[in-house]
Amino acid sequence: MSYRLIFAAVLALACTVGGGLARADDDSYALAINGHAFEPLELAIPAGKKIVLTVKNLNSTPSEFESADLNREKVVVGGGTITVFIGPLRPGSYEFFDDFNADTPHGHIVAK
């Protein structure tokens, strides 16, 4: 079984068990880029708390995690993983997108 398939299965399980949240533990969250689209598109996190976001690119070409709302911009090489430190955030919705694939849906981090 390939590493990509294992990661996708673990991410799917985390989304199911966490009620739609991709969480590794209380302070860590994960996104995947698959088919040049973020999975999940909406990620709920606690407001007022610093979190660690891991972004895994399941594609063979580079993508980018970019957010003007969060003042973050990081390239994720094909098959690579990045870590983004976020927060603490006020309650609200914060948009993120892949600037390399601008026609794909934009995602949101929702601080509650």
C-alpha positions as CSV (number, residue, x, y, z in Angstrom):
1,M,0.0,0.0,0.0
2,S,1.4,3.4,-1.0
3,Y,2.2,6.1,1.5
4,R,-0.3,8.4,-0.3
5,L,-3.1,5.9,0.1
6,I,-2.3,5.3,3.8
7,F,-2.3,9.1,4.4
8,A,-5.6,9.5,2.6
9,A,-7.2,6.7,4.6
10,V,-5.9,8.2,7.9
11,L,-7.1,11.6,6.9
12,A,-10.6,10.2,6.0
13,L,-10.8,8.4,9.3
14,A,-9.8,11.6,11.2
15,C,-12.5,13.5,9.5
16,T,-15.1,10.9,10.3
17,V,-14.1,10.4,13.9
18,G,-13.7,14.1,14.5
19,G,-17.1,15.0,13.3
20,G,-15.7,16.7,10.1
21,L,-12.6,18.0,11.7
22,A,-9.2,16.7,10.5
23,R,-7.5,16.6,13.9
24,A,-4.4,14.7,15.0
25,D,-4.6,15.9,18.6
26,D,-5.9,19.0,20.5
27,D,-3.4,21.4,19.0
28,S,-2.7,19.8,15.6
29,Y,-4.8,19.7,12.5
30,A,-4.3,18.4,8.9
31,L,-5.3,19.3,5.4
32,A,-4.5,17.3,2.2
33,I,-4.2,18.7,-1.3
34,N,-5.6,16.0,-3.6
35,G,-6.5,16.7,-7.3
36,H,-5.3,20.2,-6.6
37,A,-8.1,20.8,-4.1
38,F,-7.9,21.0,-0.4
39,E,-9.6,18.3,1.8
40,P,-11.5,19.2,3.8
41,L,-12.5,22.7,2.5
42,E,-13.7,23.8,6.0
43,L,-11.6,23.2,9.1
44,A,-13.0,24.2,12.5
45,I,-10.4,25.1,15.2
46,P,-10.8,26.6,18.6
47,A,-10.6,30.4,18.9
48,G,-8.0,31.9,21.1
49,K,-5.6,29.0,20.8
50,K,-2.4,28.4,18.8
51,I,-2.6,25.4,16.5
52,V,-0.2,23.5,14.2
53,L,-1.6,22.9,10.7
54,T,0.0,20.1,8.6
55,V,-0.6,20.3,4.8
56,K,0.2,17.3,2.8
57,N,0.3,17.5,-1.0
58,L,-0.8,14.2,-2.5
59,N,-0.2,15.5,-6.1
60,S,3.1,15.2,-8.0
61,T,3.2,18.9,-8.8
62,P,3.7,21.8,-6.4
63,S,0.8,23.6,-4.8
64,E,0.6,26.5,-2.4
65,F,-1.2,27.1,0.9
66,E,-2.0,30.8,0.8
67,S,-4.1,33.0,3.0
68,A,-4.2,36.8,3.1
69,D,-6.5,36.5,6.1
70,L,-3.9,34.5,8.0
71,N,-0.9,36.3,6.5
72,R,0.6,32.9,5.4
73,E,2.0,31.7,2.1
74,K,3.9,28.4,1.7
75,V,4.7,26.2,-1.2
76,V,4.1,22.5,-0.8
77,V,6.2,20.4,-3.3
78,G,4.6,17.4,-4.9
79,G,4.4,14.6,-2.4
80,G,5.6,17.0,0.3
81,T,4.3,18.2,3.7
82,I,4.5,21.7,5.3
83,T,3.8,22.9,8.8
84,V,1.9,26.2,9.3
85,F,1.6,27.7,12.7
86,I,-1.7,29.6,13.2
87,G,-3.3,31.7,15.9
88,P,-4.5,32.4,18.3
89,L,-7.4,33.6,16.2
90,R,-10.5,35.5,17.1
91,P,-13.8,33.8,16.3
92,G,-14.5,34.0,12.6
93,S,-13.8,32.5,9.1
94,Y,-10.4,32.8,7.5
95,E,-10.0,32.0,3.8
96,F,-7.2,29.9,2.3
97,F,-6.5,28.8,-1.3
98,D,-3.9,27.4,-3.7
99,D,-2.5,30.3,-5.7
100,F,-0.9,27.9,-8.2
101,N,-4.4,26.5,-9.0
102,A,-6.6,29.6,-8.6
103,D,-9.6,28.0,-10.3
104,T,-10.0,25.4,-7.5
105,P,-12.4,26.1,-4.6
106,H,-11.2,28.2,-1.7
107,G,-11.3,26.7,1.8
108,H,-12.0,28.2,5.2
109,I,-10.6,27.8,8.7
110,V,-13.4,28.6,11.1
111,A,-12.3,29.6,14.6
112,K,-15.1,28.9,17.1
